[in-house]
């Protein structure tokens, strides 16, 4: 079962990267480094998948997901690097504050004493 899910995810990633690359090469969309942008998103996704939903994965997934979106916007010319970096710093702070919520569980590897 795990192998089926892994091959499906890998196949979908390859289709997304190849499709974005082709559309960019043909001039239908702005040329974007899809491998980089999707790689950022995958890191965030894997944080949740591998450790479950907790305070750490919430921050990591949120940060890398936003970084992926902002990377695409910057590469498409919608946003400048001078805006992207401060937005990421602000988002990191907001995610850390939001992670303090009692509704988000502590990671399993942290034991409250």
PyMOL commands that set and color helices and strands:
alter all, ss='L'
color gray80, all
select helices_A, chain A and resi 2-25+34-51+55-75+81-98
alter helices_A, ss='H'
color red, helices_A
deselect
rebuild
show_as cartoon
